[in-house]
Protein backbone atom coordinates (compact mmCIF):
# COMPACT_ATOMS: atom_id res chain seq x y z
CA UNK A 1 0.00 0.00 0.00
CA UNK A 2 1.57 3.36 -1.07
CA UNK A 3 1.80 6.46 1.16
CA UNK A 4 -1.25 8.15 -0.37
CA UNK A 5 -3.46 5.10 0.15
CA UNK A 6 -2.18 4.65 3.70
CA UNK A 7 -3.07 8.24 4.51
CA UNK A 8 -6.52 7.82 2.96
CA UNK A 9 -7.15 4.64 4.95
CA UNK A 10 -6.15 6.45 8.14
CA UNK A 11 -8.59 9.23 7.30
CA UNK A 12 -11.33 6.68 6.73
CA UNK A 13 -10.69 5.07 10.11
CA UNK A 14 -10.89 8.47 11.82
CA UNK A 15 -14.04 9.46 9.94
CA UNK A 16 -15.66 6.12 10.72
CA UNK A 17 -14.93 6.40 14.44
CA UNK A 18 -16.08 10.02 14.66
CA UNK A 19 -19.36 9.24 12.88
CA UNK A 20 -20.06 6.06 14.85
CA UNK A 21 -19.31 7.58 18.26
CA UNK A 22 -21.14 10.83 17.45
CA UNK A 23 -24.28 8.99 16.31
CA UNK A 24 -24.21 6.70 19.34
CA UNK A 25 -23.63 9.45 21.90
CA UNK A 26 -26.21 11.71 20.26
CA UNK A 27 -28.83 8.97 20.24
CA UNK A 28 -28.02 7.97 23.81
CA UNK A 29 -28.36 11.51 25.14
CA UNK A 30 -31.31 12.51 22.99
CA UNK A 31 -33.35 9.30 23.11
CA UNK A 32 -32.18 6.64 25.56
CA UNK A 33 -31.54 8.97 28.50
CA UNK A 34 -34.82 10.77 27.86
CA UNK A 35 -36.74 7.51 28.15
CA UNK A 36 -34.72 6.50 31.20
CA UNK A 37 -35.88 9.69 32.89
CA UNK A 38 -39.50 8.86 32.03
CA UNK A 39 -39.79 5.09 32.52
CA UNK A 40 -43.59 5.22 32.40
CA UNK A 41 -43.34 6.26 28.75
CA UNK A 42 -42.44 2.80 27.57
CA UNK A 43 -42.57 -0.88 28.49
CA UNK A 44 -39.64 -3.16 29.37
CA UNK A 45 -39.73 -4.52 25.82
CA UNK A 46 -39.83 -0.96 24.54
CA UNK A 47 -36.73 -0.13 26.56
CA UNK A 48 -34.92 -3.11 25.03
CA UNK A 49 -35.87 -1.99 21.53
CA UNK A 50 -34.73 1.56 22.21
CA UNK A 51 -31.34 0.32 23.41
CA UNK A 52 -31.06 -2.23 20.58
CA UNK A 53 -31.34 0.59 18.01
CA UNK A 54 -27.91 1.81 19.15
CA UNK A 55 -26.40 -1.43 17.85
CA UNK A 56 -27.03 -0.27 14.26
CA UNK A 57 -24.82 2.82 14.44
CA UNK A 58 -21.53 1.01 13.68
CA UNK A 59 -23.08 -0.28 10.43
CA UNK A 60 -24.52 3.16 9.65
CA UNK A 61 -21.04 4.54 10.26
CA UNK A 62 -19.69 2.13 7.64
CA UNK A 63 -22.30 3.18 5.10
CA UNK A 64 -21.67 6.91 5.64
CA UNK A 65 -17.88 6.57 5.62
CA UNK A 66 -17.85 4.52 2.43
CA UNK A 67 -20.14 7.04 0.74
CA UNK A 68 -18.44 10.20 2.04
CA UNK A 69 -14.93 8.99 1.14
CA UNK A 70 -16.10 7.46 -2.15
CA UNK A 71 -14.68 4.11 -1.07
CA UNK A 72 -17.49 2.09 -2.57
CA UNK A 73 -18.46 -1.35 -1.34
CA UNK A 74 -15.84 -3.65 -2.80
CA UNK A 75 -14.20 -5.91 -0.24
CA UNK A 76 -16.88 -5.10 2.34
CA UNK A 77 -16.39 -8.41 4.18
CA UNK A 78 -20.02 -9.30 3.59
CA UNK A 79 -19.51 -12.47 1.57
CA UNK A 80 -19.85 -15.43 3.98
CA UNK A 81 -17.13 -17.58 2.34
CA UNK A 82 -18.63 -20.81 3.62
CA UNK A 83 -16.42 -22.98 1.42
CA UNK A 84 -13.52 -24.33 3.43
CA UNK A 85 -14.62 -22.50 6.58
CA UNK A 86 -17.36 -24.72 8.04
CA UNK A 87 -15.27 -25.51 11.12
CA UNK A 88 -14.75 -21.82 11.76
CA UNK A 89 -18.48 -21.21 11.44
CA UNK A 90 -19.20 -23.98 13.93
CA UNK A 91 -16.73 -22.38 16.36
CA UNK A 92 -18.43 -19.00 15.87
CA UNK A 93 -21.94 -20.42 16.22
CA UNK A 94 -21.52 -22.73 19.21
CA UNK A 95 -18.25 -21.59 20.80
CA UNK A 96 -19.59 -18.60 22.79
CA UNK A 97 -22.45 -20.63 24.24
CA UNK A 98 -20.20 -23.48 25.33
CA UNK A 99 -17.60 -21.10 26.81
CA UNK A 100 -20.32 -19.15 28.65
CA UNK A 101 -21.67 -22.34 30.22
CA UNK A 102 -18.15 -23.47 31.15
CA UNK A 103 -17.54 -20.07 32.74
CA UNK A 104 -20.69 -20.43 34.84
CA UNK A 105 -19.55 -23.92 35.93
CA UNK A 106 -16.15 -22.53 36.96
CA UNK A 107 -17.86 -19.77 38.92
CA UNK A 108 -20.11 -22.17 40.81
CA UNK A 109 -17.19 -24.50 41.51
CA UNK A 110 -15.29 -21.61 43.08
CA UNK A 111 -18.38 -20.19 44.81
CA UNK A 112 -20.64 -23.21 45.42
CA UNK A 113 -22.79 -21.32 47.91
CA UNK A 114 -23.87 -18.99 45.08
CA UNK A 115 -25.64 -21.79 43.18
CA UNK A 116 -29.40 -21.70 43.70
CA UNK A 117 -31.24 -24.75 42.26
CA UNK A 118 -34.52 -22.89 42.82
CA UNK A 119 -33.39 -20.12 40.45
CA UNK A 120 -34.25 -17.31 42.85
CA UNK A 121 -32.92 -14.60 40.59
CA UNK A 122 -35.12 -15.74 37.73
CA UNK A 123 -38.10 -15.64 40.07
CA UNK A 124 -37.19 -12.06 40.98
CA UNK A 125 -36.94 -11.10 37.30
CA UNK A 126 -40.31 -12.68 36.52
CA UNK A 127 -42.00 -11.01 39.46
CA UNK A 128 -40.50 -7.64 38.52
CA UNK A 129 -42.09 -8.02 35.08
CA UNK A 130 -45.44 -8.98 36.59
CA UNK A 131 -45.23 -12.70 35.76
CA UNK A 132 -45.62 -15.48 38.32
CA UNK A 133 -43.38 -18.55 38.20
CA UNK A 134 -46.48 -20.61 39.00
CA UNK A 135 -47.78 -20.26 35.45
CA UNK A 136 -45.04 -22.54 34.11
CA UNK A 137 -45.79 -26.28 33.97
CA UNK A 138 -42.23 -27.19 34.98
CA UNK A 139 -39.67 -26.13 37.61
CA UNK A 140 -37.73 -23.01 36.70
CA UNK A 141 -34.47 -24.99 36.63
CA UNK A 142 -35.89 -27.29 33.94
CA UNK A 143 -37.28 -24.29 32.06
CA UNK A 144 -33.84 -22.68 32.11
CA UNK A 145 -32.21 -25.82 30.73
CA UNK A 146 -34.74 -25.83 27.87
CA UNK A 147 -34.07 -22.13 27.23
CA UNK A 148 -30.33 -22.79 27.29
CA UNK A 149 -30.65 -25.42 24.56
CA UNK A 150 -32.84 -23.05 22.53
CA UNK A 151 -30.29 -20.26 22.96
CA UNK A 152 -27.45 -22.53 21.81
CA UNK A 153 -29.33 -23.67 18.72
CA UNK A 154 -31.28 -20.55 17.73
CA UNK A 155 -29.75 -17.58 19.54
CA UNK A 156 -27.16 -16.64 16.88
CA UNK A 157 -29.84 -16.54 14.19
CA UNK A 158 -32.41 -14.73 16.34
CA UNK A 159 -29.90 -11.98 17.10
CA UNK A 160 -28.45 -11.82 13.60
CA UNK A 161 -29.93 -8.49 12.49
CA UNK A 162 -29.00 -6.43 15.53
CA UNK A 163 -25.56 -8.00 15.83
CA UNK A 164 -24.92 -7.36 12.15
CA UNK A 165 -25.42 -3.69 13.03
CA UNK A 166 -22.33 -3.85 15.22
CA UNK A 167 -20.18 -6.44 13.50
CA UNK A 168 -20.19 -5.00 10.01
CA UNK A 169 -18.60 -2.00 11.67
CA UNK A 170 -16.15 -3.48 14.15
CA UNK A 171 -15.12 -6.70 12.40
CA UNK A 172 -16.19 -5.96 8.83
CA UNK A 173 -14.68 -2.48 8.51
CA UNK A 174 -12.44 -1.38 11.38
CA UNK A 175 -10.67 -4.73 11.86
CA UNK A 176 -9.22 -5.16 8.34
CA UNK A 177 -8.19 -1.50 8.18
CA UNK A 178 -6.50 -1.55 11.57
CA UNK A 179 -4.80 -4.83 10.65
CA UNK A 180 -2.94 -2.87 7.97
CA UNK A 181 -1.81 -0.27 10.50
CA UNK A 182 -0.68 -2.21 13.57
CA UNK A 183 0.85 -5.56 14.50
CA UNK A 184 -1.82 -8.12 15.35
CA UNK A 185 -1.69 -8.11 19.14
CA UNK A 186 -1.60 -4.30 19.66
CA UNK A 187 -4.29 -3.97 17.00
CA UNK A 188 -6.60 -6.37 18.85
CA UNK A 189 -6.02 -4.54 22.13
CA UNK A 190 -6.76 -1.16 20.55
CA UNK A 191 -9.86 -2.49 18.79
CA UNK A 192 -11.11 -4.00 22.03
CA UNK A 193 -10.69 -0.72 23.90
CA UNK A 194 -12.46 1.19 21.13
CA UNK A 195 -15.34 -1.30 21.19
CA UNK A 196 -15.53 -1.07 24.98
CA UNK A 197 -15.52 2.73 25.00
CA UNK A 198 -18.29 2.73 22.40
CA UNK A 199 -20.44 0.99 25.03
CA UNK A 200 -19.74 3.73 27.58
CA UNK A 201 -23.01 5.68 27.03
CA UNK A 202 -24.91 2.52 28.01
CA UNK A 203 -22.49 1.48 30.75
CA UNK A 204 -23.08 4.77 32.58
CA UNK A 205 -26.80 3.96 32.89
CA UNK A 206 -26.16 0.49 34.26
CA UNK A 207 -25.98 -1.72 31.18
CA UNK A 208 -24.07 -4.95 31.99
CA UNK A 209 -22.58 -3.74 35.30
CA UNK A 210 -25.40 -1.93 37.07
CA UNK A 211 -24.91 1.28 39.06
CA UNK A 212 -23.61 2.33 42.45
CA UNK A 213 -20.49 0.12 42.47
CA UNK A 214 -17.07 1.34 43.59
CA UNK A 215 -15.58 3.72 41.03
CA UNK A 216 -18.87 4.10 39.15
CA UNK A 217 -19.03 4.50 36.19
CA UNK A 218 -15.32 4.36 35.32
CA UNK A 219 -14.76 0.92 36.81
CA UNK A 220 -17.62 -0.42 34.69
CA UNK A 221 -16.27 1.23 31.54
CA UNK A 222 -12.81 -0.26 32.21
CA UNK A 223 -14.35 -3.69 32.84
CA UNK A 224 -16.33 -3.39 29.62
CA UNK A 225 -13.13 -2.61 27.72
CA UNK A 226 -11.53 -5.73 29.16
CA UNK A 227 -14.57 -7.79 28.24
CA UNK A 228 -14.53 -6.38 24.70
CA UNK A 229 -10.81 -7.11 24.28
CA UNK A 230 -11.36 -10.77 25.14
CA UNK A 231 -14.55 -11.16 23.10
CA UNK A 232 -13.07 -9.08 20.32
CA UNK A 233 -10.15 -11.50 19.96
CA UNK A 234 -12.59 -14.39 19.50
CA UNK A 235 -14.75 -12.49 17.01
CA UNK A 236 -11.71 -11.15 15.15
CA UNK A 237 -10.33 -14.68 14.86
CA UNK A 238 -13.42 -16.05 13.12
CA UNK A 239 -13.56 -12.96 10.89
CA UNK A 240 -9.91 -13.02 9.88
CA UNK A 241 -10.09 -16.75 9.16
CA UNK A 242 -12.99 -16.24 6.74
CA UNK A 243 -12.40 -12.67 5.54
CA UNK A 244 -16.03 -12.04 6.44
CA UNK A 245 -17.95 -10.35 9.25
CA UNK A 246 -20.73 -12.98 9.09
CA UNK A 247 -19.21 -15.49 11.54
CA UNK A 248 -18.59 -12.62 13.96
CA UNK A 249 -22.26 -11.67 13.65
CA UNK A 250 -23.22 -15.22 14.60
CA UNK A 251 -20.70 -15.32 17.45
CA UNK A 252 -21.90 -11.98 18.80
CA UNK A 253 -25.49 -13.20 18.58
CA UNK A 254 -24.54 -16.31 20.53
CA UNK A 255 -22.97 -14.24 23.30
CA UNK A 256 -26.00 -11.99 23.56
CA UNK A 257 -28.45 -14.90 23.62
CA UNK A 258 -26.85 -16.94 26.39
CA UNK A 259 -24.59 -14.55 28.31
CA UNK A 260 -26.97 -14.08 31.24
CA UNK A 261 -28.05 -17.71 31.61
CA UNK A 262 -25.76 -18.43 34.56
CA UNK A 263 -27.13 -15.53 36.59
CA UNK A 264 -30.55 -17.16 36.73
CA UNK A 265 -29.09 -20.06 38.71
CA UNK A 266 -28.20 -17.66 41.51
CA UNK A 267 -30.31 -16.05 44.20
CA UNK A 268 -29.19 -12.50 43.46
CA UNK A 269 -27.85 -12.44 39.89
CA UNK A 270 -24.24 -12.87 40.93
CA UNK A 271 -21.64 -10.13 40.56
CA UNK A 272 -21.24 -8.68 37.06
CA UNK A 273 -17.55 -8.00 37.76
CA UNK A 274 -16.92 -11.59 38.91
CA UNK A 275 -19.54 -13.94 37.43
CA UNK A 276 -21.26 -16.19 36.58
CA UNK A 277 -21.87 -14.06 33.46
CA UNK A 278 -18.88 -13.71 31.10
CA UNK A 279 -18.74 -9.98 31.87
CA UNK A 280 -17.09 -11.04 35.13
CA UNK A 281 -13.45 -12.10 35.47
CA UNK A 282 -14.30 -15.61 36.71
CA UNK A 283 -17.17 -16.17 34.30
CA UNK A 284 -14.84 -15.13 31.47
CA UNK A 285 -12.02 -17.56 32.35
CA UNK A 286 -12.79 -19.99 29.47
CA UNK A 287 -12.99 -17.06 27.03
CA UNK A 288 -9.70 -15.67 28.34
CA UNK A 289 -7.96 -19.02 27.88
CA UNK A 290 -9.31 -19.39 24.34
CA UNK A 291 -8.37 -15.78 23.52
CA UNK A 292 -4.79 -16.37 24.70
CA UNK A 293 -4.59 -19.53 22.57
CA UNK A 294 -5.85 -17.59 19.56
CA UNK A 295 -3.25 -14.90 20.15
CA UNK A 296 -0.41 -17.39 20.49
CA UNK A 297 -1.32 -19.98 17.88
CA UNK A 298 -2.98 -17.82 15.23
CA UNK A 299 -2.39 -14.08 15.46
CA UNK A 300 1.24 -14.22 16.62
CA UNK A 301 2.10 -16.80 13.92
CA UNK A 302 0.18 -14.79 11.33
CA UNK A 303 2.28 -11.77 12.26
CA UNK A 304 5.51 -13.75 11.77
CA UNK A 305 4.49 -14.92 8.26
CORHU-V119743 format. One record per residue. RES is the residue in one letter. PHI is phi as a letter, one per 40 degrees, with the letter a starting at -180 (none if undefined). PSI is psi as a letter, one per 30 degrees, with the letter a starting at -180 (NA if undefined). D_CENTER is the distance of its C-alpha to the mean C-alpha in Angstrom with 2 decimals. Layout:
RES|PHI|PSI|D_CENTER  RES|PHI|PSI|D_CENTER
This chain:
X|none|k|31.73  X|c|l|34.51  X|c|e|34.40  X|c|e|34.29  X|c|e|31.30  X|c|e|29.45  X|c|e|30.20  X|c|e|29.08  X|c|e|25.73  X|c|e|25.27  X|c|e|26.23  X|c|e|23.73  X|c|e|20.85  X|c|e|22.23  X|c|e|22.81  X|d|e|19.34  X|c|e|17.79  X|c|e|20.52  X|c|e|20.09  X|c|e|16.33  X|c|e|16.55  X|c|e|19.84  X|c|e|18.74  X|c|e|15.76  X|c|e|18.05  X|c|e|20.91  X|c|e|19.24  X|c|e|17.91  X|c|e|21.43  X|c|f|23.38  X|b|e|21.69  X|c|e|19.10  X|c|e|21.27  X|c|e|24.34  X|c|e|23.22  X|c|e|22.16  X|c|f|25.74  X|a|i|27.17  X|c|f|25.36  X|c|f|28.34  X|c|f|27.61  X|a|l|24.90  X|c|l|23.82  X|c|e|20.75  X|c|e|19.64  X|c|e|20.56  X|c|e|18.41  X|c|e|15.31  X|c|e|16.41  X|c|e|17.13  X|c|e|13.71  X|c|f|12.13  X|d|e|14.55  X|c|f|12.86  X|c|f|10.06  X|c|f|13.12  X|c|e|14.36  X|d|e|12.88  X|c|e|14.69  X|c|e|17.65  X|c|e|17.77  X|c|e|18.21  X|d|e|20.92  X|c|e|22.75  X|c|e|22.70  X|c|e|24.01  X|c|e|26.65  X|c|e|27.71  X|c|g|28.12  X|f|h|29.65  X|c|f|27.33  X|g|a|27.34  X|b|g|24.94  X|c|k|26.19  X|f|h|23.79  X|c|g|20.78  X|f|h|18.82  X|b|f|18.94  X|c|k|21.36  X|c|f|19.84  X|f|h|22.46  X|c|e|22.71  X|d|k|26.01  X|g|g|25.90  X|b|g|22.16  X|c|e|22.10  X|c|e|21.31  X|c|e|18.24  X|c|e|17.10  X|c|e|17.88  X|c|e|15.83  X|c|e|12.75  X|c|e|13.65  X|b|f|14.77  X|d|e|13.58  X|d|e|10.32  X|c|e|12.52  X|c|e|15.40  X|c|e|13.83  X|c|e|12.44  X|c|e|16.01  X|c|e|17.62  X|c|e|15.90  X|c|e|17.27  X|c|e|20.60  X|d|e|20.78  X|d|e|20.22  X|c|f|22.96  X|c|e|25.21  X|c|e|25.10  X|b|i|25.38  X|c|f|27.32  X|c|f|28.61  X|c|f|25.16  X|c|k|25.15  X|b|j|26.50  X|c|f|27.74  X|c|f|28.53  X|f|h|24.91  X|d|e|26.01  X|c|e|22.68  X|c|e|22.20  X|c|e|25.74  X|c|e|25.01  X|c|e|22.10  X|c|e|24.44  X|c|e|27.32  X|c|f|25.44  X|c|g|24.77  X|g|g|28.43  X|b|k|28.17  X|c|k|30.31  X|c|f|29.37  X|c|f|32.93  X|c|f|32.24  X|c|k|30.42  X|c|g|32.86  X|a|l|31.17  X|d|l|30.03  X|c|e|26.54  X|c|e|25.78  X|c|e|26.81  X|d|e|24.86  X|c|e|21.65  X|c|e|22.45  X|c|e|23.01  X|c|e|19.73  X|c|e|17.96  X|c|e|19.83  X|c|e|19.02  X|c|e|15.25  X|c|e|15.68  X|c|e|17.95  X|b|f|16.79  X|d|e|13.21  X|d|e|11.88  X|c|e|14.77  X|c|f|14.63  X|c|g|11.20  X|d|e|12.25  X|c|e|13.57  X|c|e|10.95  X|c|f|8.21  X|c|e|11.18  X|d|e|11.53  X|c|e|8.69  X|c|f|9.21  X|c|f|12.93  X|c|e|12.73  X|c|e|10.70  X|c|f|11.68  X|c|f|14.60  X|b|e|16.34  X|c|e|15.54  X|d|e|15.11  X|c|e|18.54  X|c|e|20.24  X|c|e|19.20  X|c|f|20.19  X|c|f|23.63  X|b|e|23.84  X|b|l|22.82  X|d|l|23.22  X|d|e|20.25  X|c|e|19.37  X|c|e|19.80  X|c|e|17.91  X|c|e|14.76  X|c|e|15.24  X|c|e|15.87  X|c|e|12.93  X|c|e|10.60  X|c|e|12.71  X|d|e|12.72  X|c|e|8.99  X|c|e|9.31  X|c|e|12.52  X|c|f|11.36  X|c|f|9.69  X|d|e|13.16  X|d|f|14.92  X|c|e|12.88  X|c|e|12.96  X|c|f|16.72  X|b|g|17.21  X|h|g|15.68  X|c|k|12.11  X|g|e|10.62  X|b|f|13.74  X|g|a|16.60  X|b|l|19.61  X|g|g|22.82  X|c|l|21.71  X|c|k|23.52  X|g|g|22.73  X|d|k|20.88  X|c|g|18.86  X|c|e|18.87  X|c|e|18.09  X|c|e|14.89  X|c|e|13.93  X|c|e|14.94  X|c|e|13.04  X|c|e|9.76  X|c|e|10.90  X|c|e|11.69  X|d|e|8.47  X|c|f|6.91  X|c|e|10.19  X|c|e|10.07  X|c|e|6.85  X|c|e|8.03  X|c|e|11.35  X|c|e|10.59  X|c|e|9.12  X|c|e|11.99  X|d|e|14.39  X|c|f|14.18  X|c|e|14.41  X|c|e|17.28  X|c|e|19.03  X|b|f|19.25  X|f|h|19.38  X|a|k|17.13  X|c|f|13.68  X|c|e|14.18  X|c|e|13.16  X|c|e|9.78  X|c|e|9.56  X|c|e|10.74  X|c|e|8.60  X|c|e|5.29  X|c|e|7.81  X|c|e|9.02  X|c|e|6.34  X|c|e|6.47  X|c|f|10.16  X|b|f|11.22  X|d|e|9.32  X|c|f|12.15  X|d|e|14.96  X|c|e|16.50  X|c|f|17.05  X|c|f|19.39  X|c|g|21.67  X|b|l|22.44  X|c|f|24.94  X|b|g|22.98  X|g|f|19.22  X|g|a|19.30  X|b|j|18.18  X|c|f|14.58  X|c|f|15.61  X|b|e|17.17  X|i|a|16.00  X|c|f|16.13  X|c|l|12.42  X|c|f|10.31  X|c|f|9.74  X|c|l|13.44  X|c|e|15.36  X|c|e|17.23  X|c|f|14.61  X|c|g|12.72  X|d|e|16.07  X|c|e|15.74  X|c|e|12.52  X|c|e|14.50  X|c|e|17.52  X|c|e|16.02  X|c|e|14.49  X|c|e|18.01  X|c|e|19.66  X|c|e|17.78  X|c|e|18.84  X|c|e|22.36  X|c|f|23.12  X|b|d|21.42  X|c|e|20.49  X|c|e|23.52  X|c|e|25.84  X|c|e|24.59  X|c|e|25.45  X|c|f|28.88  X|c|NA|29.72
